[in-house]
Amino acid sequence: MNAVAETGHYLGASRALRALRAWHSELTEIRRTLHAQPELGFEEHFTAELVARELARCGVDVVHRGIGKTGVVGVIRGRSTLSGRAIGLRADMDALPMAEAGEHAWRSQRPGMMHACGHDGHTAMLLGAARHLAASREFDGTVHLIFQPGEEGFAGARSMIQDGLFERFPCDAVYALHNWPALEPGQIAVRPGPMMAASDRITIRIHGHGGHGAHPYMTIDPVLVAGHLITAIQSIVSRNVKAVDSAVISLCAMQAGDLRAMSVIPHEATLVGTVRTFRPEVQQAIETRLRTLIESVAAGFGARAELEYQRGYPATVNSEAESIFAAQVARELVGEAQVVTNLEPSMGSEDFAFMLLERPGAYFRLGQGGASAGRFLHNTCYDFNDEVLPLGAALFARLAERAMPLSVSVEGQG
């Protein structure tokens, strides 16, 4: 990159950030309105209506509703579209089934629901980017603003894709961000390769023969089998997965018998848990090993057990070129020292992974602070930090402007 081009990129970043800071109070109002009216996956009717209204108000070219049930896509064409390029920018919209404990004025008005993951902030930031891009049009191509429903366990990204997202709105690359309390406000983290793990659900059903607790020799105790399985399963990662490959198996709940029946050995026991991996080969190896181990351990006690293995979200894996590009855009906004490129991948999951299976792109984290106060994501006291709204919006906008730059001849016509 030559010095003239580099200077121009930094000036463009500064202009975008300055414009969005001027709209900070409006973005904050939008964010807090969304926070007070949380909606679960595929029920985001109020949110989708607000998004569509704001997109129309800021002058996007077309607003499409009902994509993947309650998703919204806004289309903005640049000052030129001769390049034929197109970029997708995605924000998730749904909330969680949690009761909010915070006492701020914009706390949830809907019992048992809250924005405990910051999707209200993500939506407000993408709306801010839409306003800037629609006003400036400083790019050669088309921006598709993807407001996605149902990220929290509903696979809303997959629903939008199945509804023809990328056929109807072609994208050369797609980008998404997520706030991250463990990073300080103003920091941005992105890296090539894995960012989030694949998330699978396991259900283990153990069939024994119940009876009286005083006469266990007359039974096949499924609780005993469950105890041995819990221990044995923890050997899978340590003895079947390479040390350089990350994986987690957690058994998180068990159901057997009746707590009121202290002397009754039940007929059945059920274990449920999750498997987290980054590589498909490791994922398949764990499933195979689990099935063999479960069946054989149960058989060793005269019981029978089966595994139900449900594939959930795939791993969120950034493509290399788009990650490097996103990091460069981030540096232009916040400086080298504030860009983190060695953040450890998270064992959490994210359904933006489905979009990254279809198109190259990058998923990155925007620091917002708050972890030191014990208010991490999915906490009943969590709240999005409105101070980072302009920065997140500017990052979205600059990804589009930098990915689809205007030629010198087109710029001269402005």
C-alpha angles and dihedrals in degrees: 000000000000122000094252093052092045092051090049092052092051091048090050091051091049092050092050093048092046092051093048093047087058088060094045096114092050092049089049091052091051092048094050092046089055091046092055092051106045120177132193127236115306090003095084095122097133090044095048090048092051091047093049091047094050092046091053091046093054093049108253112169099239136005119204120193134191096038106155091359103298102011124124129207123193121195124210121181119205129234083272131021097184091113091066089217124141133188129197121214115190134199126176119228111189131102134213133259093249134119111240118235097187120109102208119129093252095052118140116293092194116082115236095012132092143157095248095154103049099251087137087061093046090053093048091049093052089048088053090051089049091054093050095045094046091050098045105029088194096161142076108234141025131302119208112201106206116199103187129201129209105025093146099081099314099092092231091168090059090048091054091048091049087050089061100264097157095035092053095037108028114205129191088200139357130216134192135173135202128197114245122201092196090068122069119249109276096030120117124196127197134150139172116257128018119014101160133018132246110260120215132173123223127196119187118194117194120196118199137146117271129214147131117334090222091060105042091155087073093056142061100229113217091188090060090049090050091053092053091045093052089056097040095049091059088066093063098080095039095047105027105035123069113251090239091057116079119221138154132199115187125179102204108173141024131192124190134143127335123299089219092058104071095170101043121099106207128229095231144025130193130202125191130189148134138263120208123193140154102208126057090222091057091045091054093044092053093049091050093047093046092053094049094045095047094050095045097045091049091048090052089064094042092256132116126231137176134194126225107198115190119191110221128174116350121233116286103237121178120217113239102236094046092047092052089047093049090050091052092050089049091052090054089056104040107011133252096285093058097053116090116201100168101057111146114249114255124238087220118100136234130191093219078088088082090059091048089055088059102039137017114257149118139260115204140178128240115205117234103160125221100116092107089061090056093251103126126153117302091023119136090231096047120125131172116253105240092197091079096052096099093047094051091047091049091050091054091047096047092050088061096042094047095043091052107031122184116246118245091252093054092045089054090059092060 
